[in-house]
Amino acid sequence: MALHGKKYNEAKALIEKEAYSLDEAISLLKKTSTVKFDATCEVHFNLGVDPKQADQNLRTSVNLPNGTGKDVRVVAFVDDSEAKAAKDAGAVEAGTENLIEKIEKGWTDFDVAVASPDQMKSLGKVAKTLGQKGLMPNPKSGTVTPDVVKVIGELKKGKVELRVDKEGNLHTIFGKISFDTDKLKENLLTLIKTVMDIKPSTSKGTYVRSLTLATTMGPAVPVDISAATTEAK
């Protein structure tokens, strides 16, 4: 088992309570960031859902009011006549056949792929590659859309996808450690409210089982779930 360094252990020692309010947790994030660069702030949920059930395999997207602080690399599967507009909106690559050729050769240097509905039938050749990397456009996440230009703009401004894994965990980012505390909290409350709003009616028992915050390579800060979800309503 890998041992953590001195800075990490010193940061972890600052976490003394079983759970913190959102204000306390965000304050601790700023104190426990151990890296020299502008660390990313992460939120991790464990939800009481069974992803094997179609209605509990949660997937949606949300626009963060203050963005993520990350330069999102977007590609767009669109007709050639729409490629210029997609690039003007911020896509690093746009088209369909040319994109498929690049991906078949091993190129996946992007964070999100969007597609117009009429281009989805052409993605069969690279569907496995995109699927394995979590890059396949999907209507549930809003990345299959007739208004590709609009969605590219939203993604560049801070739209993030929320998706549970096989164990019911949901991980996403909500800003950079350099953000003002108020901006981090506003983004975080938006995410928590969205997660609560998509609770499936068939989910039984405790819905949010754990909620933790962390920074890049930093220790986990546990959040008081009841207080956080009440504040997010």
N, C-alpha and C positions, 0 to 999 in steps of 0.2 A: 504494500500500500504506500502510495507516495506521501511524503511528509510535507506539510505546509511550511513556508518560510516564517521568519521572525515577524515581519510586518503583518502577515495574515493572522498569526496567532495573537499579536497585540491588538489587532482590530477585532478579532472574535471575542477577546476578553472584555470588550466594551459592551457586549450584548449580555445583559445580566438578567433580564426578565423573560418570562415564558411568552409574553405577547405585548406588543406596543400599539398605541394609537397611531393613526396615519401620520400625524405631525411628528410624533416621536420617532417613528420608523424612518421617515424621510430625513430627519435630522441626523439619525445614526448612519444613514447611507453616506452622507457627506463626510462623516467622521471615519467611516470604515473603508473608504475607497483607498486601495493600496497601490494603485498604478500611477505612473507619471503622466499618462495621456488622459484625455477627456473621456472618462469611463461611461459606458452605457448603463442605464438603470433598467433593471429587469423586474418583472412581477411573475410569480409562479403560483398557480392555483392547483389544488387537487380537488376534483369534483366527484360527487356521488352519482356518477352516471355510468352506464354500461355502453361503451362505444360500439359494441357488437349489434346493438339495437339501432335501427335506422334513425329513429326519432331522437336518440340520445347521442348520436355521433355529431356533436356540435361543431358547426363551422359557420363563421360569419366574418364581417369586417367592420371597422369603426374608424371614424376620422378623429384623430387626437387634436384637440383645440390648439395645442402649442407645438404640434409636430413632434418628430422623434429626434431631431438633430442629426439624423443620418442621411447621407446622400444615397437615395434608393436608385439602383440601376434597374431600369424597366426596359423590357423588349416587347414589341407589339406585333402579333400575327394579324396582319391586315392586307387587304388588296393593295397592289402596287400603287394604285391611284391615291391611296390614303397614307402612304408611307411618309411623305414629306410632312404632312400635318402631324403625324404621330411623333416624328423626330423633333419638330418645332415645339411640341408640347413637353418634350424632355426624354423621349425614348432614346436609348443608346443604339438600338437597331430596330428596324421596322421592315415589314414585308412578310412573305411566307416561305416561298421556295428558297430564297437566299438564306433565311434564318434556319430552315430545316437542314440545309446543306452544312452550315457551320456547326450546328448541334450534332449532326451525324459524325462530324470529324472530331468531336469531343469538346466543343466550346460551350461552356455554361457559365460564363463570367457575368452573371446578372442575378438580381435578387427576386424579381417578380416578372411573370409573363402575363400579358393580357392578350385577348383575342376577340375579334368580332365573330359573331355566331356563324357566319357563312364560311369562315376559315377553319373551323374546328375539325371538319371532315378530313382535312389535309394533314392533321397532326399525328395520325396513326403511326407514321414512321419513327417518330421521336417520343411517343407517348410513354413508353417504358422508362426512357432516360429522364424525362421531365418528372414523371410520377415518383421515381425513386428519390429524386432530390427535392420533392415537394414543390415543384415549379409548374406543374400542369395547370393551365387556366381552368377555372371552375365557376359555374354560375352562382353557387352558394357564397363564394368569397367575393363575388362582384367582379371577377376578372374575365368573365365572358360577357361582353356587353356591346350593344350597337353604338354606344358613345365612348369609343376607346380614348379619344382625346381628353374628355372630361375625367375619366378614371385615371389616366396617366397623371394629370394635374393633381388629383387627390392623393395619389400615391407619393408623388414628389413632395407634397405638403405635409404628409404624416398619416396617411391611411394605413392601418395595420390589420393583418388577418388574425383571427382568433380561431384556434382549432385544437380539439382535444386529441391526445395520443391514445394508444391502446390501453393505457392504465388510467385514463381519465384525467391526465395532467394537461394543463394548458399553460404555455409559456409565451410571453411576449415582452416587448420593450416599451418604455414609456418616457424616454427622454435621455438627456445627458446629465452627468453630475454637475456640469457648469450651469444648468438651468436654475432659475430662481426657484425657491421652495414652493411658492404659490403655483408656478407653472407645472412643476412636477406633480403637485397634489391635484390640480385640475385635470391633468391627463389621467392620473391614476383613478380618480373618482369616475371619470368617463368610462374607463375600462371595467371597473367593478360594477357599475350600473348596467353596462351592456351584458356582462356575464350573468347578472341576476335576471335581466330581462329575457334571456334566451333559455332560462331553466325549463326543461321539458316537463310536461304535466305528469309523465310516467316515472319521473325520478322520485324514488322513495327514500325516506330517511334524511340524513344531513346532506345538503346540497354542496356547500362549500366546506370541505373537510380541513383544508389548510390553506393559508395565504401567507406567502413570504416575499420579501423584497431582497434584491441583491444588486451589487454593481459588478462590472467585469472583473473576474478573479477575486471578488470580495466575499465575505461570509454572509450567510442568509440571516435576514432580520425578520422574525416572526411577527405577524400582525394580528391584532385582536379582531377576529372575523365579525363578531356581532356589532362592534362599534363601527367598523369600516363599512359594512353593508347598510347599516342604519344611516350613516352620513351620506352614502352614495344615492340614497333614494330621492 
